[in-house]
């Protein structure tokens, strides 16, 4: 990930925090994913905590336009969303909104591939409040 600028790493990390906190909880599995990205981006614990606070409190976050940055962002958001084995409605809505914003091709297919790669047994909350 060294080919990304420090600003790109900060933007991605902030968006990952935005996703991680969308259900008001940060399970250890999601915290572990964030920690991996923090280390990959070379963020200090203080910088990461600041970005996490920003990501958990705001609704409008900036996105970069670099294709590599957006690809890493989408993959990271998927990883965060499914890390705890549940895909809740708020996570689904944020993924859908982001996919529309950046015109991510085949988000559902990418998500299915990443879930399969990681061998995650995923519980998906349906719009009716049950499991899909």
C-alpha positions, 0 to 999 in steps of 0.5 A: 500500500506504499504506492498510496499517498499519506492523504489517501491512507488517511481518507481510506482509514476515516471511511473504514471507521465510518463503516465500522461505527455505523451500527454503534458497536466496534467488535474485536473482529472489526477492530482487528481489520482497522488495526491492520489498515492502520499499520499498512498505512503507517498511521500512529495510534494517535492519528488513527484515534483522531481519524476514528473519531472523525469517521464515527461522528460525521456523515459526509466524508471526502473520497479520493479519485485515484482508481487504486485508492477507490479499489482499496477503499471498496475492498476495505469497506467490505472487509469491515462490514463482514468482519463480525460475521453480520451484515446489518442494514446500516452497513448494507446502506452505506455500501450501496450509497458508496457504490453509487457515489463512485460507480463501483462496478459489480459491488455485489460480486466483489463482496461475494468473492471477498466473503468466499476468500475469507471463508466467512459464515455471514448472517445478512439482515434482510429489510424485513428484519430477519435473515436473508 
